[in-house]
Amino acid sequence: MEERRGVYRVLVGKSEGKSPLGRPRRRWEDNIKMDFQEVGCGGMDWIELAQDRDRWRALVNAVMNLPSSIKCGEFLD
C-alpha cells in the first residue's frame, strides 16, 4: 500500500503534539497484533493479509468459531 495514501496514514500514522500522562493508549493496530499472537499468527503481516478480503474473512471466521487450540496455517491454505 502506498505510504502517501490517506487510508494508510490513518492506519499506521502517529499523532503530533504532546503525549498524555500515564500508560500509552492502546491502538487498534496493537489489538490486532495481540489477537494474532494469541492464535499463533504473530509473525504474519496482517496488513497484507487484510488486503485479500476472502482470506481475511476466512481468518476472522475461523478465529471466532473454532476453539483456542487452532493453528494459524490451518485456515489460510
ZABAMAR-99603 format. One record per residue (C-alpha): residue in three letters; x, z, y. Coordinates in steps of 0.25 Angstrom, whole numbers, plus 5000, padded with zeros to 4 digits. Example, Ala and Ser with C-alpha at 12.3 -4.5 7.8 and 13.67 -1.06 7.14 Angstrom:
! ZABAMAR-99603
Ala504950314982 Ser505550294996 
***
This chain:
! ZABAMAR-99603
Met500050005000 Glu500649975014 Glu501050095021 Arg500550035035 Arg499050035030 Gly498150145035 Val497650185022 Tyr499050205016 Arg499450285029 Val498250375027 Leu498450395012 Val499950445013 Gly500150465028 Lys500650585035 Ser499950645047 Glu500650665060 Gly500750795068 Lys500950945065 Ser500750995051 Pro499751105050 Leu500251245045 Gly500151295031 Arg500051215018 Pro500151065019 Arg498750995017 Arg498550925004 Arg498350775006 Trp497450684997 Glu498750614992 Asp499250754987 Asn497950784980 Ile498050644973 Lys499550674969 Met499150814963 Asp498050754955 Phe498950644949 Gln499950754945 Glu498850834938 Val498550714929 Gly499950674927 Cys500050554936 Gly500950624946 Gly501950504946 Met500950394949 Asp500850324962 Trp499350364965 Ile499250274978 Glu499650154970 Leu498650194959 Ala497550214969 Gln497650064973 Asp497150024960 Arg495650074960 Asp495450054945 Arg496650134941 Trp496350244952 Arg494950254947 Ala495350264933 Leu496350374936 Val495350454944 Asn494250444933 Ala495250484922 Val495750604930 Met494250644933 Asn493750624919 Leu494850664910 Pro495450804906 Ser496750844913 Ser497550804901 Ile497550654904 Lys498850574907 Cys498950494919 Gly499250364912 Glu498050374902 Phe497150314912 Leu497950214920 Asp498350124909 
***
